[in-house]
């Protein structure tokens, strides 16, 4: 009697190699692209041209702030993200829907529920964050999108309602 290998050994071996390959290549992290530092105007709207494709999230880091005469909290202006969807035939620039917003420990989000509105509403609140303490330098705001999108620009609208807050002066943006 001679030894006979199992009947479907090559079939099992093929699936084993397939699953090993799947496990190894599924943990590939998304590429980080540093878009640079941008200045935010204190008195007028700021349009930051990004023109970047296939973005699933943006990290906005606060580098400098406009300091008021008295000690106060930091507050961002209204942040809007405009761009195009990748799977659209026409390339109309629209306001991109935000899926999730995350902030570092020193910040809190104002009206998160209306900013990440899951329905196909045409009214979305802008992204606005406020600091929990007087120092908001090096704090990070992460904006996640529903799908990979093409981001054309960020629009930061000034709001005179909150003059007593420290305003953001310089930000660093990274795309993933």
C-alpha positions in Angstrom: 0.0 0.0 0.0 1.4 3.3 -1.0 0.6 6.6 0.6 -2.2 8.6 -1.1 -2.4 12.4 -0.3 -5.8 13.8 0.5 -8.0 14.2 -2.5 -8.4 18.0 -2.5 -5.0 19.1 -1.2 -4.4 21.6 -4.0 -7.8 23.1 -3.6 -7.2 23.6 0.2 -3.7 25.0 -0.5 -5.1 27.5 -2.9 -7.6 28.8 -0.4 -5.0 28.9 2.3 -2.7 31.1 0.1 -5.6 33.3 -0.9 -6.6 34.0 2.8 -3.0 34.7 3.8 -2.6 37.2 1.0 -5.9 38.8 1.9 -4.9 39.2 5.5 -1.5 40.7 4.6 -2.8 43.2 2.2 -6.0 44.3 4.0 -4.1 46.2 6.7 -2.7 48.7 4.2 -3.1 52.2 5.7 -4.4 55.1 3.7 -1.8 57.5 2.4 -1.3 60.7 4.4 -0.8 63.8 2.3 0.3 67.0 4.0 -1.3 69.9 2.2 0.6 72.6 4.2 -0.1 75.6 6.4 -2.8 78.1 5.6 -3.7 81.5 7.1 -7.3 82.2 8.1 -8.5 85.8 7.9 -9.8 87.3 11.1 -12.3 89.7 9.4 -13.4 88.2 6.1 -14.3 84.8 4.6 -11.3 82.6 3.8 -11.3 80.2 0.8 -8.6 77.6 1.0 -8.0 76.0 -2.4 -7.0 72.3 -2.0 -7.9 70.6 -5.3 -7.1 67.1 -4.0 -8.7 63.9 -5.2 -9.8 60.6 -3.5 -10.0 62.0 0.1 -11.8 60.0 2.8 -10.9 62.3 5.7 -9.2 65.7 6.5 -7.2 66.5 9.6 -7.1 70.2 10.5 -4.5 71.1 13.1 -4.6 74.5 14.8 -1.1 76.1 14.8 -1.7 79.8 15.8 -4.6 81.9 17.1 -5.6 85.5 17.1 -5.5 86.5 20.8 -8.1 88.9 22.1 -7.3 91.4 24.9 -8.7 89.2 27.6 -8.4 85.5 28.3 -11.1 83.6 26.4 -11.8 80.2 24.7 -10.9 79.5 21.1 -13.6 79.1 18.5 -13.4 78.1 14.9 -15.4 80.0 12.3 -18.0 78.1 10.2 -16.1 75.5 8.1 -17.7 74.3 4.9 -16.1 71.6 2.6 -16.8 72.0 -1.2 -15.9 69.5 -3.9 -17.2 66.9 -6.3 -18.2 63.3 -5.8 -16.1 60.7 -7.6 -19.0 58.7 -9.1 -20.9 61.7 -10.6 -21.1 62.3 -14.3 -21.2 66.1 -14.0 -18.5 67.8 -12.0 -20.7 70.4 -10.3 -19.0 71.7 -7.1 -21.3 70.9 -4.2 -21.0 71.1 -0.4 -19.7 67.7 0.7 -21.7 65.8 3.3 -19.8 65.0 6.5 -20.1 61.5 7.9 -18.3 62.0 11.2 -16.3 64.6 13.1 -13.7 63.8 15.7 -11.7 66.3 17.9 -8.8 66.0 20.2 -9.3 66.2 24.0 -9.1 70.0 24.2 -12.0 70.7 21.7 -15.7 70.1 21.6 -18.1 70.2 18.6 -21.0 72.6 18.5 -24.2 71.0 17.0 -22.6 67.8 15.9 -26.0 66.1 15.2 -27.0 68.7 12.6 -23.6 68.8 11.0 -23.5 65.1 10.3 -27.2 64.9 9.3 -27.6 61.5 7.7 -30.6 62.3 5.6 -30.4 63.8 2.1 -31.3 67.2 3.5 -30.1 70.3 1.6 -29.6 72.2 4.9 -26.4 71.2 6.8 -24.9 73.1 9.7 -21.3 74.1 9.2 -18.5 72.5 11.2 -17.8 74.6 14.3 -15.6 73.7 17.3 -14.9 75.4 20.5 -12.0 74.8 23.0 -12.5 73.5 26.5 -9.6 75.6 27.9 -7.8 78.8 26.9 -5.1 77.1 24.9 -6.2 75.4 21.7 -2.8 75.3 19.8 -1.9 71.9 18.4 -5.5 70.6 18.7 -6.8 68.5 15.8 -10.2 68.4 14.1 -10.8 65.3 11.9 -13.6 65.4 9.3 -14.6 62.1 7.8 -16.7 61.8 4.6 -19.2 59.1 3.5 -17.1 58.1 0.6 -13.9 59.1 -1.2 -14.5 62.6 -2.6 -12.6 65.2 -4.5 -12.2 68.3 -2.3 -11.8 71.5 -4.2 -11.7 74.0 -1.4 -12.6 74.8 2.3 -14.7 77.9 2.9 -14.3 79.4 6.4 -17.0 82.0 7.0 -16.5 84.6 9.6 -19.2 85.2 12.2 -19.3 88.5 14.1 -21.6 86.9 16.7 -18.6 85.6 18.8 -16.2 88.5 19.0 -15.0 87.6 22.5 -13.6 84.3 21.4 -10.0 83.8 20.2 -10.1 83.1 16.5 -7.9 80.6 14.6 -5.1 82.2 12.7 -3.0 79.4 11.1 -4.0 75.8 10.4 -2.2 72.8 9.0 -4.3 70.4 6.8 -3.6 66.7 6.1 -5.7 64.5 3.8 -6.1 60.8 3.9 
